[in-house]
């Protein structure tokens, strides 16, 4: 059984920063992709950023230059440093881990950016 536990969400003013963390536990392949999606009310869930176990990263255009994804492989933990936050970043953020046919999600953490 694989579990992902997120932390670090909250309320912040525009221009501020937050750091999300997601710790995965259970039987997880060492060759995997971890990352973050987000979903705003009434919208679809979109990819924010991802990182492979080798350190290759991908970012949505809307967060490039503001967000940084990183990971600690020994801890099966992924982080998302969010800087220069905007009201449009408000959403529930979900972390995931994926390898082969397997895809697991966290429960989500709310990020609210006030203007």
Secondary structure as UniProt FT lines:
FT   STRAND          3..7
FT   STRAND          10..13
FT   TURN            14..15
FT   STRAND          18..25
FT   STRAND          33..39
FT   TURN            41..42
FT   STRAND          46..52
FT   TURN            53..54
FT   STRAND          57..59
FT   TURN            61..66
FT   STRAND          67..72
FT   HELIX           73..75
FT   STRAND          77..82
FT   HELIX           87..89
FT   STRAND          91..99
FT   TURN            100..101
FT   STRAND          102..105
FT   STRAND          109..114
//
